[in-house]
Amino acid sequence: LSKRSSSFSTKIAYENAQLDLDQKKSRVYMEIMNARMTVLADQSIKTATEKQLDANKMVYEIEQEKYELGASNLLNVSIAQRDYIETSLKLVKTEYKLMYDNYALSYYLGNSRF
């Protein structure tokens, strides 16, 4: 009876170890997929921010020209300049986040060097 009980306990321990392994594999897979989705989202945000930067730069340049021609005031130029600068900063932050998330993905895939 003791031998049979020991054999049964060993079988249960083996099955539990297999379940733990499967759970860890699933967790790693989910982390990798989340990292990939984050990188894709970052790339989309970067593209949108670049377009926004181009638009804000154009608005700023137009407001400067209008001010020089007397068709605008300093407040509008300042607001356009502020928007342009804020978008520039947002782009830098977005690029940094993309770089960081790409590095994290490389780490999850085992491609990074520490």
ZAMARGU-4260 file (C-alpha; in steps of 0.2 Angstrom, whole numbers, plus 5000, padded with zeros to 4 digits):
<rodrens>
0) 5000/5000/5000 | 5014/5012/5004 | 5023/5008/4987 | 5006/5011/4978 | 5003/5028/4988
5) 5021/5034/4984 | 5019/5030/4966 | 5002/5039/4966 | 5010/5054/4974 | 5024/5054/4962
10) 5012/5054/4947 | 5002/5069/4955 | 5018/5078/4958 | 5023/5076/4940 | 5006/5081/4933
15) 5007/5097/4945 | 5024/5101/4938 | 5018/5099/4920 | 5003/5111/4924 | 5015/5123/4932
20) 5026/5123/4916 | 5011/5125/4905 | 5006/5140/4915 | 5023/5148/4915 | 5024/5146/4896
25) 5007/5154/4894 | 5013/5168/4905 | 5028/5171/4895 | 5018/5170/4879 | 5006/5183/4885
30) 5021/5195/4890 | 5029/5193/4873 | 5012/5197/4865 | 5009/5212/4876 | 5026/5218/4872
35) 5023/5216/4853 | 5006/5225/4854 | 5014/5239/4864 | 5028/5242/4851 | 5015/5242/4837
40) 5004/5255/4847 | 5020/5265/4850 | 5024/5265/4832 | 5006/5271/4828 | 5007/5285/4841
45) 5024/5290/4834 | 5017/5292/4816 | 5002/5302/4822 | 5013/5313/4833 | 5025/5316/4818
50) 5010/5321/4807 | 5003/5332/4821 | 5021/5340/4823 | 5021/5344/4804 | 5003/5352/4806
55) 5008/5362/4821 | 5024/5368/4812 | 5014/5374/4797 | 5002/5383/4809 | 5016/5392/4818
60) 5024/5397/4802 | 5008/5404/4795 | 5004/5413/4811 | 5022/5421/4810 | 5019/5427/4792
65) 5001/5434/4797 | 5009/5443/4812 | 5022/5450/4801 | 5009/5456/4789 | 4998/5463/4803
70) 4984/5451/4801 | 4987/5442/4818 | 4993/5446/4835 | 5007/5441/4846 | 4995/5430/4857
75) 4990/5419/4842 | 5009/5417/4837 | 5013/5412/4855 | 5000/5399/4856 | 5005/5392/4839
80) 5023/5392/4845 | 5018/5383/4861 | 5008/5370/4852 | 5023/5367/4841 | 5035/5365/4855
85) 5023/5354/4865 | 5021/5342/4850 | 5040/5342/4848 | 5042/5336/4866 | 5028/5324/4864
90) 5037/5316/4849 | 5054/5315/4859 | 5044/5306/4873 | 5036/5294/4861 | 5052/5290/4852
95) 5060/5286/4869 | 5045/5275/4874 | 5046/5266/4858 | 5065/5263/4860 | 5062/5257/4878
100) 5048/5245/4873 | 5058/5238/4858 | 5072/5234/4870 | 5059/5226/4882 | 5053/5215/4868
105) 5070/5210/4863 | 5073/5206/4881 | 5058/5195/4881 | 5063/5186/4865 | 5081/5183/4872
110) 5089/5195/4860 | 5096/5208/4871 | 5114/5209/4878 | 5116/5214/4896
</rodrens>
